[in-house]
């Protein structure tokens, strides 16, 4: 399993929380990170490699 980190991004663009994810591959990690969108954007990283940013739906 690879270690990923999902960062929850606040309204001001700063990270407000980080969650460790252990997933077998990038695709699985992306699906897990998408589940974390709850009014905030989420950035998915593996070490220093940014994988993707998932945007919240506008209000």
C-alpha positions, 0 to 999 in steps of 0.5 A: 500500500502506498501512503497518500495525504489529502489536504482539506483547503479552507476558504482562504486557500490554506490547509485546515486539515490533513488526512493520511490515506493508504491506497494501492494506487492513484486511482483508488486514492483519488476515489477516497479523496473525492469522498472527503469533499464536504464544502471544501476543496481537497488536494491529494498528494503522494510525498512531494507529488501533487496528484489532483485538486478536487473542487467543491461544488459552488453554493 
